[in-house]
Amino acid sequence: MTTTDQAKTALLQFPYASIQFIADSNQCQHLPDECIKYLTLEATGVVRFLLQDALKFTRKCRRTKMITEDFESAMKMRYLEPIVGFRLSNGNLPFKTTTAAGSSHREVQCIDDHELQLDQVITAPLPKVPLDISIRTHWLAIEGKQPTINENPEIISKADLTADSLDPVSMKSLTKKRYNLDASKIKTSNPHELSLEQQIYYKEITEACVGSEEQKRTEAIASLSTETGLHQILPRIVLFISEGVKINLMQYNLAILIYLMRMTSALLDNKSLYCEKYLHQLFPAIMSCILAKQLCARPDTDNHWALRDYAASRCAQMVKMFSANIHGLRNRIVRIFLRTFHSERLPLVTHYGALVGLCEMGQETIEELVFPIIRTLGERIIKYLENPSLSSIDKITIDRISGVISKYIPIAYRASRPAPDDLEHFKHEFGSYYGHRLHTHVIQLRQQSRSTSSQSTQNRQFSPSSGSNSRPSKILPGQASPSSHHQNPGSVTPSRSPVRPMNPSLSKQHPQSSTSSLTPANSHENVIL
């Protein structure tokens, strides 16, 4: 190291004597030289990092001069307690320069303490009592448009913004006017009122969706999925679903939870609605129906598994719909499922919900995240089975988990891994509990695909139109031509017997056939799936 480098290093560090003086003043006498050197390097490094972070805050604020607020922000960012008493208003440093006593006559910076008169302190007026803390809510935006209310900032047109941006003087005056708020003035909030027709529709649609009459409920769900004028009522319907899930989770009302999930599915299927702004209310409700510890009063007899499966499919649908617009949405949902799955404090029914939620995310999620956790899941199930006091709900949950694995894993494995399928490889990858079972299912799927492909090949080979040596059949006099069965456009061929019209009752399709498995019976307690 050259002399110049040594001089630079010495300037960038705290003086050795200063660290020793600070240690002595804090009753840490007789410290070894190595300790003082180490403390010198640590203090220098901390101050250097703080100055670098403070410079970043200065640049972000478009300033050329560092102030004390920048240094305090840097300390808060590194979880250090900020120094109190050094906030500057005029930009001048609150230090005065004096000459130290002794032969060196070095300049010392010290805080300039002003003397206060006791009479002035006593006669000074007391500050105003601050107002009590209160929280109010209002709409920031409705369908991307900011409502004109007192709580929201003033709406400025594009023409005014363009003119102000070109004139820096007017921009400064506009900024001062905008942020010059009178704290003593209390502003009243304006409610967002609905029309009488909208209020009636909201009342009728919510009562019908959670009511006991199946016909009204079906019509209400169909209206939610097709109606195009629900933009004003959409925030209140989403709030109804969110609050309804919270209340009925505590009351273990499985039927109402199913109805609320059907309402959520109808809103997602409505192409005229834009539900991205309400995901912060919909996702917690759906995730609660997937991962809740208990959804009904009788978990060993009621079919709450259908609700978990249906909510998991809706969650996957929402991730597929909005992951392109919201960065990291899929990763956040998957992270919640994984954190829930790896928590050993949670019951098996919650692990079942996390497993179904991961499997519904698609082939890529199954290969990357579900394959590695099957071995751990099998070991956990073996521990449950070895327990002599295993409850009936745990037995049912184990069977349900095995059914989910048998449904999703073999198909994903066949699509991603080529043959041959070794049993030892399955046991090594998926464990001893699920390895043999998955090996059997994968082999059966491969055999079925081979038999289906060979059968289709044989059908193509023996078809009359595929052979090159096929000879046209002779048509005898009075015999109908084979092509006469296919009428030409405009030709009419009388039939021997009139065609009966189809039964109207059989030709009508049920409007909610896709959700028929989630239709409870007339009672709100028993759910028929």
HURA-V466334 format. One line per field, one symbol per residue. burial: + if it has 24 or more other ideal C-beta (glycine too) atoms within 12 Angstrom, else -. A space follows every 10 residues. Layout:
# HURA-V466334
burial->???
This chain:
# HURA-V466334
burial->---------- --++----+- --+------- -----+--++ ---+-----+ --++--+--- -----+++++ ++-++----- ---------- ---------- ---------- ---------- ---------- --------+- ---------- ---------- ---------- ---------- ---------- -+-------- ++--++-+++ +--+--++-+ +++++-+--+ ++++++++++ ++-++--++- --++++++++ ++++++++++ --++++-++- ++++++++++ ++++++--+- -+++++++++ +++++++++- +++-----++ --++-+++-+ +-----++++ ++++++++++ ++--+++-++ +-++++++-+ +--+------ --++-+++-+ ++-+++-+++ ++++--+--- +----+--++ +-+++-+++- ++--++---- ---------- ---------- ---------- ---------- ---------- ---------- -+--+--+++ ---+--+--
